[in-house]
Amino acid sequence: MCGRYSLICIDDLCGRFRVLDPTFGFRSHFNIAPGSTNPVIVAHERAEAVMMQWGLVPRWAKSGSVWPIGFRLPVMWGQLMPHSGRDVLPANRPINARAESLTENTMFRDLLKENRCLVPASGFFEWKHEGKHKVPFYIHVKDDPVFAFAGLCDSWQDASGTILQTYTIITTAANELVAPLHDRMPVILRQDDEMRWISRGELPDDEMKRILATYPAGKMESYPVSERVNKPDADDEKLIEPIKGLF
């Protein structure tokens, strides 16, 4: 799965994703957690960067089944945690969607037609079990400081007319690098496929399967990092620095 990621803003983030809005700004975040608001790239008449909340709320969701706007999903160890005192389950706000079952899942099937998006990222975290201990690892693409996860997004409106725009990150089977940590990983799009992914209309099944394929392990690297990343409020560049001597 993907429960935490980073986005290190480069000088020309808009240019990287062909976004023409020069006023768009977003500072680097090194520990993005579910419930936070982050840039997502969508295409209407042209590519646009839109701030959305991580944790999908489909437009048909009933008001009583959605956490309030601004409520941050509780997380720990990169996982969603049960939230006591409410009748809402984390499943109501999926942070991930499995690539293999997108066309079968009623929540995601219709979004595949017109609501595909890019989620800019610089890397993501997974945790390795060492007995009862969990060691966080940072995983990134070697030669690409900013890439894109494949995502789906939607807009939900409450009774007062307030609009909540949200997204989820698509996952696939882990490659050889990630597999020792987790059996799933986010879909990292090849740069040549990014604009095709957010183009309007349905994609042929064979093309979608190719685009959502597992990213090559040889183009990535991973290393253990500080356990401070377990705290969602921690957010500085030291979180992605390697911890030497653990492995």
C-alpha positions in Angstrom: 0.0 0.0 0.0 1.0 3.6 0.2 0.4 5.3 3.6 3.0 8.0 3.6 4.9 9.8 0.9 7.0 12.9 0.3 7.0 15.7 -2.3 10.2 17.8 -2.6 9.3 20.8 -4.7 11.7 21.5 -7.5 12.1 25.0 -9.0 9.9 24.2 -12.0 7.2 21.9 -10.5 4.6 23.4 -12.8 6.8 23.0 -15.8 7.5 19.4 -14.8 3.8 18.6 -15.1 3.0 21.1 -17.9 0.8 23.1 -15.6 0.4 26.7 -16.8 -0.7 28.4 -13.6 2.3 30.4 -12.4 0.6 31.4 -9.2 0.4 27.8 -7.9 2.7 27.3 -5.0 3.4 24.4 -2.6 6.3 24.0 -0.2 8.1 20.7 0.2 6.6 18.1 2.5 8.6 15.1 3.7 5.9 13.1 5.5 2.6 13.4 3.7 -0.1 11.6 5.6 -3.7 10.7 4.8 -6.1 13.5 5.5 -3.6 16.2 4.4 -4.2 18.5 1.4 -1.7 18.2 -1.4 -1.3 19.1 -5.1 -2.9 16.8 -7.7 -2.7 17.2 -11.5 -5.9 16.9 -13.5 -6.8 17.7 -17.1 -9.8 19.7 -18.2 -9.0 21.9 -21.2 -5.4 21.8 -20.1 -3.4 20.3 -17.2 -4.2 22.0 -13.9 -2.8 21.7 -10.4 -5.6 21.4 -7.8 -5.2 21.1 -4.0 -7.1 18.0 -2.8 -7.4 16.0 0.4 -5.9 12.5 0.5 -8.6 9.9 1.2 -11.3 9.5 -1.5 -14.9 10.6 -0.9 -17.0 9.7 -3.9 -19.6 12.2 -5.0 -22.5 9.9 -4.2 -21.4 9.4 -0.5 -24.1 10.3 2.0 -23.4 13.2 4.3 -23.6 11.1 7.5 -20.9 8.7 6.2 -18.2 11.4 5.6 -15.8 12.8 8.1 -16.1 16.6 8.4 -14.1 18.7 6.1 -10.7 19.5 7.7 -10.8 16.4 9.9 -7.4 14.6 9.6 -7.5 10.9 9.3 -5.7 9.2 12.2 -2.5 7.4 11.1 0.3 5.4 12.8 3.1 3.4 11.3 1.8 4.4 7.8 -1.6 2.7 8.5 -5.0 4.1 9.1 -6.1 3.6 12.7 -9.6 2.9 14.0 -11.2 6.1 15.2 -13.3 5.7 18.4 -16.4 7.6 19.1 -17.7 7.7 15.5 -19.7 5.4 13.4 -17.5 6.0 10.4 -14.9 3.5 9.3 -11.6 4.3 7.6 -12.9 2.3 4.6 -15.2 5.2 3.8 -12.1 7.2 2.9 -9.8 4.9 0.9 -6.3 6.2 0.5 -5.4 3.4 -1.9 -7.1 1.6 -4.8 -5.9 -1.8 -6.1 -5.1 -1.6 -9.9 -6.2 -5.2 -10.5 -9.8 -4.6 -9.3 -10.5 -1.0 -10.4 -13.0 -2.0 -13.0 -14.8 -4.3 -10.5 -15.1 -1.8 -7.6 -18.2 0.4 -7.8 -16.3 3.2 -6.0 -13.6 3.4 -8.6 -15.1 2.1 -11.8 -16.8 5.3 -13.0 -13.8 7.4 -11.9 -11.6 5.6 -14.4 -13.5 7.2 -17.3 -13.0 10.9 -16.5 -11.4 11.3 -13.0 -7.9 10.0 -13.4 -5.2 12.2 -11.9 -1.5 12.5 -11.2 -0.2 12.7 -7.6 3.2 14.4 -7.7 5.7 12.7 -5.3 9.4 12.3 -4.6 9.3 9.1 -2.7 7.2 6.9 -0.3 7.7 5.0 3.0 7.2 1.4 3.9 7.9 -0.4 7.2 9.9 -3.6 7.6 9.0 -6.0 10.4 11.9 -6.9 12.6 10.3 -9.1 15.3 7.9 -6.8 17.1 9.7 -3.8 15.8 9.0 -1.9 12.6 11.8 -0.1 10.7 10.7 2.7 8.3 12.3 2.7 4.8 12.3 5.5 2.2 11.8 4.4 -1.4 12.4 6.7 -4.4 13.3 6.7 -8.1 17.0 7.2 -8.5 17.2 9.8 -11.2 13.9 11.6 -10.9 13.4 14.0 -8.0 9.7 14.3 -8.8 7.5 11.7 -10.4 3.8 10.9 -10.4 1.7 8.2 -8.8 -1.4 7.2 -10.7 -4.5 8.4 -8.9 -8.2 8.8 -9.0 -10.1 11.8 -7.7 -13.6 13.1 -7.1 -15.6 16.1 -5.8 -18.1 15.8 -3.0 -20.6 18.4 -1.9 -22.3 18.7 1.5 -25.7 20.1 2.2 -24.4 23.6 2.6 -22.8 23.5 -0.9 -19.2 23.2 0.4 -17.1 21.2 -2.0 -14.5 18.7 -0.9 -12.1 17.5 -3.5 -10.3 14.2 -2.7 -8.0 11.6 -4.2 -6.7 8.1 -3.8 -3.4 6.5 -4.9 -3.5 3.4 -7.1 -1.4 0.5 -6.0 -0.1 -2.6 -7.7 2.1 -5.7 -6.9 5.4 -4.8 -5.3 8.6 -5.1 -7.3 11.7 -7.0 -6.1 13.0 -3.9 -4.2 9.7 -3.2 -2.3 8.6 -6.8 -1.8 10.7 -7.5 1.3 8.9 -4.6 3.0 5.3 -4.9 1.6 3.5 -6.9 -1.1 2.0 -3.7 -2.6 3.4 -0.5 -3.8 2.0 2.7 -5.5 1.8 2.8 -9.3 4.6 5.1 -10.4 3.9 6.3 -13.9 6.5 6.5 -16.6 6.8 10.1 -17.6 5.7 9.4 -21.2 2.5 8.0 -19.8 1.5 10.8 -17.5 -0.5 13.0 -19.9 -2.1 9.9 -21.4 -3.2 8.8 -17.9 -5.1 12.1 -17.3 -6.5 12.4 -20.8 -10.3 12.5 -21.1 -12.2 9.3 -21.9 -11.8 5.6 -21.3 -8.5 3.8 -21.8 -8.4 0.5 -23.6 -7.9 -2.4 -21.2 -4.6 -3.4 -22.6 -3.3 0.2 -22.4 -4.4 0.7 -18.9 -2.8 -2.6 -17.8 0.5 -1.4 -19.4 0.3 2.0 -17.8 -0.4 0.6 -14.4 2.4 -2.0 -14.5 4.8 -2.3 -11.6 7.7 0.2 -11.9 11.1 -1.5 -12.5 13.1 -2.2 -9.3 16.4 -1.4 -11.0 15.4 2.3 -11.3 14.7 2.7 -7.6 16.4 2.5 -4.3 15.4 2.2 -0.7 17.1 2.7 2.7 16.1 2.8 6.4 15.2 6.2 7.9 14.5 7.8 11.2 11.5 6.5 13.2 10.4 10.1 13.6 8.5 9.5 10.4 6.0 7.5 12.5 4.7 10.8 13.8 2.5 12.4 11.2 3.4 15.9 12.4 7.1 15.4 11.8 8.0 17.1 8.5 11.6 18.0 7.7 14.2 16.8 5.3 16.0 14.7 7.9 13.1 12.2 7.7 14.4 11.0 4.3 18.1 10.9 5.2 19.5 7.3 5.4 20.2 5.8 8.8 23.5 4.0 8.5 24.4 0.8 10.2 21.0 -0.8 10.5 21.3 -3.2 7.5 
